[in-house]
Amino acid sequence: MPVVLALAYAAVTLLRVALASLNLRHLGRHARELPPEFEGVTDAATLEQTARYTVERTRLGVFSAVASSLVVLAFVFGGGLSAYDARVGSLTTSFVARGVLFFVGLGVLSSVIGLPLSIYATFVVEARYGFNRTTPKLFFVDWLKGLLLGAVITAALAGGALGLVHAAPTLYWLWAWLFFCGMSVFLILISPVVIEPLFFQFKPLSSEELANDARALAERVGVKLERVLEIDASKRSSHSNAYFTGLGRVKRVVLFDTLLSRMSRSEILAVLAHELGHWKLGHILKRLLVTQAVALLAIYVASRAIAWPGLPALVGQGELSFAARAVVLAFLASIAGFFVTPLSALWSRKHEREADEFARELTGQPRELANALLKLARDNLSNLHPHPLYAAFYYSHPPVIERVRRLRAP
């Protein structure tokens, strides 16, 4: 069985590589084709740069996926998991403390292993195409903040869940699920006011007129925005974007300063209308509810599987702790999860189409959103020619050409 599972994991990695290669070959055949929608928006030089950027990022992604898979296979099947588990177990006899140390240490180890590729992506690939604006000092400060924040959150989640396992061994799956639900909502609520400001500076929109227009647009659909903010994204990257964050009284719209500097007032409001569409149409709540429903099923199944004596033998291991058994289950879930990816992407694309249509009806100016999408694609060097299968499998948003054509249709 260990050989079968290792081959299955390797096969999933090869499928990822095959999809990426398919996408690159498709791009190679169409790289010089300028879609009619982009005439007057971009030029041949930018189109060529877009193709090179897509190729470099894809190749880096393939290398990262293969390297990560080799590390995981070596860790799970090469004795690393059992050795790490034994080492953590030698530090404490407490069930909860052992689990917390196990997961926090694993998170730190994963972050450290991934650091070289992150450095290369930021200071070589992103810098080569003019996107990177972060300094080495800022990069490492952000990395350390992320590392510490991840450790704190992991410790809180692992400590709470394992405490419930210890206290209620028969129904812990239900209590753990309720705990994770509560923590999910809590993190969503505090993220805009506690977590995000650790990495970015937020301030009210420089244009009070634009801020008033944004609030008025939101009020038309019954959404009261507590704040409309701009973020100093240009301090780290020249990529541009916008997003809706928070729940209840802390909900807010955040616009990148790079976006504000490149778009007209009507285009910015069109982007805002799209983001409001996600909120008004219940996309955020629906995703939260579905995620929690799936989590309930997953935790219940895991609670049964984790107690099975034969679980460690599936990956060629002997006796393992509760935390190490959870890692084995996560490994198995990663294989199955690959085949769920296109379903999640399909649902996300449906929501994006609905939000585009909502923006069309709210503003009555669909061409403004179309123009904004064209600028975002041009400025972010987005691939204009993704292979349909690759896009269907991975894209959380419909390809930009499809979105623009729908918005410009009568």
C-alpha positions in Angstrom: 0.0 0.0 0.0 2.8 2.6 0.7 4.1 2.1 -2.8 0.6 2.5 -4.3 0.0 5.7 -2.4 3.4 7.1 -3.2 2.8 6.4 -6.9 -0.7 8.0 -6.6 0.8 11.2 -5.1 3.5 11.2 -7.8 0.8 10.8 -10.5 -1.1 13.8 -9.2 2.1 15.9 -9.4 2.7 14.7 -12.9 -0.9 15.7 -13.8 -0.2 19.1 -12.5 2.9 19.3 -14.6 1.1 18.0 -17.7 -1.6 20.7 -17.3 1.0 23.4 -16.9 2.8 22.1 -20.0 -0.4 22.0 -22.0 -1.1 25.6 -21.0 2.4 26.7 -22.1 2.2 24.9 -25.5 -1.2 26.6 -26.1 0.4 30.0 -25.2 3.3 29.3 -27.6 0.9 28.8 -30.5 -1.1 32.0 -29.7 1.4 34.3 -27.9 1.6 36.8 -30.8 -2.1 37.0 -31.3 -3.6 40.3 -30.0 -7.3 39.8 -29.1 -9.5 42.4 -30.7 -10.6 43.6 -27.2 -7.0 44.6 -26.4 -6.5 46.7 -29.5 -5.5 50.2 -28.4 -5.0 48.9 -24.8 -1.8 47.0 -25.2 0.9 46.6 -27.9 3.1 43.9 -29.4 5.9 44.5 -26.9 3.6 44.2 -23.9 2.1 41.1 -25.4 5.5 39.5 -25.8 6.4 40.5 -22.2 3.1 38.9 -21.0 4.0 35.6 -22.6 7.5 35.6 -21.1 6.2 36.4 -17.7 3.6 33.6 -17.9 6.3 31.1 -19.0 8.6 32.1 -16.2 6.0 32.0 -13.5 4.6 28.7 -14.8 8.1 27.1 -14.9 8.8 28.3 -11.4 5.4 26.8 -10.3 6.2 23.5 -11.9 9.6 23.4 -10.2 8.1 24.3 -6.9 5.4 21.6 -7.2 7.9 18.9 -8.1 10.3 19.9 -5.4 7.5 20.1 -2.8 6.3 16.7 -3.8 9.7 15.2 -3.5 10.1 16.7 0.0 6.7 15.4 1.1 7.3 11.9 -0.3 10.7 11.8 1.5 9.1 13.0 4.7 6.1 10.7 4.7 7.7 7.6 3.3 11.4 8.0 4.1 11.1 8.0 7.9 11.1 11.8 8.4 7.5 11.7 9.8 8.2 9.1 12.4 11.6 10.6 13.4 10.0 14.1 13.7 7.1 12.6 15.7 9.5 10.8 18.1 11.6 13.9 18.5 8.6 16.1 19.4 7.3 13.3 21.7 10.6 13.4 23.7 10.0 17.0 24.6 6.7 16.6 26.5 4.3 13.9 27.6 1.3 16.2 27.5 -1.2 15.2 24.7 -2.1 18.8 23.9 1.4 20.3 24.2 2.8 17.6 22.0 0.3 18.2 19.3 0.8 22.0 19.4 4.6 21.6 19.2 4.2 19.2 16.4 2.0 21.4 14.2 3.7 24.7 15.0 7.1 23.1 14.3 5.9 21.6 11.0 4.5 25.0 9.9 7.8 26.7 10.7 9.8 24.0 8.9 7.5 24.3 5.8 8.0 28.1 5.8 11.7 27.9 6.0 11.9 25.3 3.2 9.8 27.5 1.0 11.8 30.6 1.7 14.4 30.3 -1.1 11.8 29.9 -3.8 9.9 32.9 -2.4 13.0 35.0 -2.5 13.7 33.9 -6.1 10.1 34.6 -7.2 10.2 38.1 -5.6 13.7 39.4 -6.3 14.3 37.6 -9.7 11.0 36.9 -11.5 8.9 39.7 -10.2 11.8 42.2 -10.3 12.6 41.2 -13.9 9.2 42.4 -15.1 9.1 45.5 -13.0 6.6 44.3 -10.4 8.8 44.0 -7.3 9.2 47.1 -5.2 9.9 45.5 -1.8 13.3 45.8 -0.2 15.2 42.8 1.3 14.6 44.2 4.7 10.8 44.6 4.2 10.6 41.2 2.6 12.2 39.5 5.6 10.2 41.5 8.1 7.0 40.5 6.3 8.2 36.9 6.3 9.0 36.9 10.0 5.6 38.5 10.8 3.9 35.9 8.7 5.9 33.1 10.4 5.0 34.4 13.9 1.4 35.0 13.1 1.1 31.6 11.5 2.6 30.0 14.6 0.2 31.8 16.9 -2.9 30.9 14.9 -1.7 27.3 14.5 -1.0 27.0 18.2 -4.5 28.4 19.0 -6.3 26.1 16.6 -4.3 23.0 17.4 -4.4 23.7 21.2 -8.2 24.2 21.2 -9.0 21.2 19.0 -6.6 18.8 20.8 -8.0 20.0 24.1 -11.4 19.0 23.0 -10.1 15.6 21.7 -8.7 15.0 25.2 -11.8 16.2 27.1 -14.5 14.6 24.9 -13.0 11.6 23.2 -16.3 10.3 21.9 -17.9 13.5 20.5 -14.8 15.6 19.9 -15.4 15.8 16.2 -18.6 17.8 16.8 -17.0 20.1 19.4 -13.9 20.6 17.3 -16.0 21.5 14.3 -17.9 24.1 16.4 -14.6 25.4 17.6 -13.2 25.8 14.1 -16.4 27.5 13.0 -16.1 30.0 15.8 -12.4 30.6 15.1 -13.1 31.1 11.4 -15.7 33.8 12.0 -13.4 35.4 14.7 -10.5 35.5 12.3 -12.6 37.1 9.5 -13.8 39.7 12.0 -10.4 40.6 13.4 -8.4 40.3 10.1 -9.3 43.8 8.8 -8.5 45.5 12.0 -5.7 43.4 13.5 -4.0 41.1 11.0 -4.0 43.0 7.7 -2.6 46.3 9.3 0.5 44.2 10.4 1.5 44.1 6.7 0.0 47.1 5.1 -0.9 50.7 5.9 -4.5 51.6 5.4 -5.9 55.1 5.0 -9.2 56.7 3.8 -9.3 57.4 0.1 -7.4 60.4 -0.9 -10.4 61.6 -2.9 -13.2 62.4 -0.6 -15.4 62.7 -3.6 -14.6 59.2 -4.7 -15.2 57.9 -1.2 -18.7 59.6 -1.1 -19.5 58.1 -4.5 -18.4 54.7 -3.3 -20.6 54.9 -0.2 -23.6 56.1 -2.2 -23.1 53.2 -4.6 -23.1 50.8 -1.7 -26.1 52.3 -0.1 -28.1 51.8 -3.3 -27.9 48.0 -2.7 -28.4 48.2 1.0 -24.8 47.8 2.1 -23.5 50.2 4.6 -19.7 50.5 4.2 -18.0 51.4 7.4 -14.9 52.4 5.6 -13.6 52.7 2.0 -9.8 52.5 2.2 -6.7 52.5 0.0 -3.7 50.3 0.8 -0.1 51.1 0.2 0.4 48.0 -2.1 2.9 49.9 -4.2 5.4 49.7 -1.4 5.8 46.0 -2.2 4.5 45.4 -5.7 3.2 47.2 -8.7 0.4 44.7 -9.2 -3.1 46.2 -8.7 -6.3 44.8 -7.3 -9.3 45.5 -5.0 -11.1 43.4 -2.5 -14.0 43.3 0.0 -13.2 42.2 3.5 -14.8 41.8 6.9 -18.2 40.9 8.2 -20.9 42.9 9.9 -19.7 46.3 11.3 -16.1 45.8 10.1 -16.9 45.2 6.4 -14.9 47.5 4.1 -13.7 47.8 0.6 -10.0 48.1 0.0 -8.5 49.5 -3.2 -4.8 49.2 -4.0 -3.1 52.6 -4.5 -1.7 51.1 -7.8 -5.3 50.6 -9.0 -6.3 54.1 -8.0 -3.5 55.7 -10.0 -4.3 53.8 -13.2 -8.0 53.9 -13.5 -10.7 56.6 -14.0 -13.3 57.3 -11.5 -16.0 55.4 -13.4 -13.8 52.4 -13.8 -13.0 52.3 -10.1 -16.7 52.5 -9.2 -17.3 49.7 -11.7 -14.7 47.5 -9.9 -16.4 48.5 -6.6 -19.8 47.5 -7.9 -18.4 44.0 -8.8 -17.0 43.6 -5.2 -20.4 44.8 -3.8 -22.0 42.1 -6.0 -20.2 39.4 -4.1 -21.5 40.7 -0.8 -25.1 41.4 -2.0 -25.5 38.1 -3.8 -24.3 36.2 -0.7 -21.2 34.7 -2.2 -19.1 35.3 0.9 -21.7 33.8 3.2 -22.4 30.8 0.8 -18.7 30.0 0.6 -18.4 30.2 4.4 -21.4 27.9 4.9 -20.3 25.4 2.3 -16.7 25.4 3.7 -18.0 24.7 7.2 -20.3 21.9 5.9 -17.5 20.2 4.1 -15.3 20.7 7.2 -17.9 19.0 9.4 -17.9 16.0 7.1 -14.1 15.9 6.9 -13.7 16.1 10.6 -16.2 13.4 11.2 -14.6 11.1 8.7 -11.1 12.0 10.0 -12.2 11.2 13.6 -13.1 7.6 12.5 -10.0 7.1 10.3 -7.5 8.5 12.7 -8.4 5.8 15.3 -7.9 3.0 12.8 -4.8 0.9 13.9 -3.8 0.3 10.3 -3.5 4.0 9.3 0.3 4.4 9.9 1.0 1.3 7.8 -0.6 2.9 4.8 2.5 5.1 4.5 4.9 2.4 5.8 5.1 3.8 9.3 4.8 2.1 12.7 3.2 3.6 15.7 2.4 7.4 15.3 1.0 10.0 17.6 -2.5 11.6 17.1 -0.9 14.6 15.4 1.2 12.5 13.1 -1.8 10.4 12.1 -3.6 13.7 11.2 -0.7 14.4 8.8 -1.2 11.0 7.2 -4.8 11.9 6.7 -3.9 15.3 5.3 -1.6 13.5 2.8 -4.4 11.2 1.7 -6.7 14.2 1.4 -4.3 16.1 -0.8 -4.5 13.3 -3.4 -8.3 13.3 -3.4 -8.4 17.1 -3.2 -6.7 17.5 -6.5 -9.8 16.1 -8.3 -12.0 18.5 -6.4 -10.1 21.6 -7.6 -12.0 22.0 -10.9 -15.4 21.9 -9.0 -14.3 24.6 -6.6 -13.0 26.7 -9.6 -16.2 26.2 -11.5 -18.3 27.5 -8.6 -16.0 30.5 -8.1 -16.2 31.4 -11.8 -20.0 31.2 -11.5 -19.9 33.8 -8.7 -17.6 36.0 -10.7 -20.0 36.0 -13.6 -22.8 36.9 -11.3 -20.8 39.7 -9.8 -20.0 41.1 -13.2 -23.7 41.0 -14.2 -24.6 42.7 -10.9 -22.1 45.5 -11.6 -23.6 45.8 -15.1 -27.1 46.3 -13.7 -26.0 48.5 -10.8 -23.9 51.0 -12.7 -25.6 50.8 -16.1 -22.0 51.1 -17.5 -20.8 47.6 -18.3 -18.1 48.9 -20.6 -16.4 50.7 -17.7 -15.9 47.4 -15.9 -14.8 45.8 -19.1 -12.2 48.6 -19.5 -11.1 48.2 -15.9 -10.6 44.4 -16.5 -8.5 45.1 -19.7 -6.3 47.5 -17.7 -5.9 45.0 -14.9 -4.9 42.3 -17.3 -2.5 44.5 -19.2 -0.9 45.9 -16.0 -0.6 42.6 -14.3 0.7 40.8 -17.5 -2.2 38.3 -17.2 -2.1 35.4 -19.7 -4.5 36.3 -22.5 -4.5 32.8 -24.0 -5.0 30.2 -21.3 -5.7 26.7 -22.5 -9.5 26.0 -21.9 -8.8 22.8 -19.9 -6.2 24.6 -17.7 -8.6 27.5 -17.2 -11.4 25.1 -16.4 -9.3 23.3 -13.8 -7.6 26.2 -12.1 -9.1 29.6 -12.9 -11.2 31.1 -10.1 -12.2 33.8 -12.5 -13.3 33.4 -16.1 -10.6 34.3 -18.6 -10.5 38.1 -19.1 -11.5 37.9 -22.8 -14.6 35.9 -21.9 -15.5 38.5 -19.2 -15.0 41.5 -21.5 -17.1 39.9 -24.3 -19.9 39.2 -21.9 -19.9 42.7 -20.6 -19.7 44.3 -24.0 -22.5 42.1 -25.4 -25.8 44.0 -25.9 
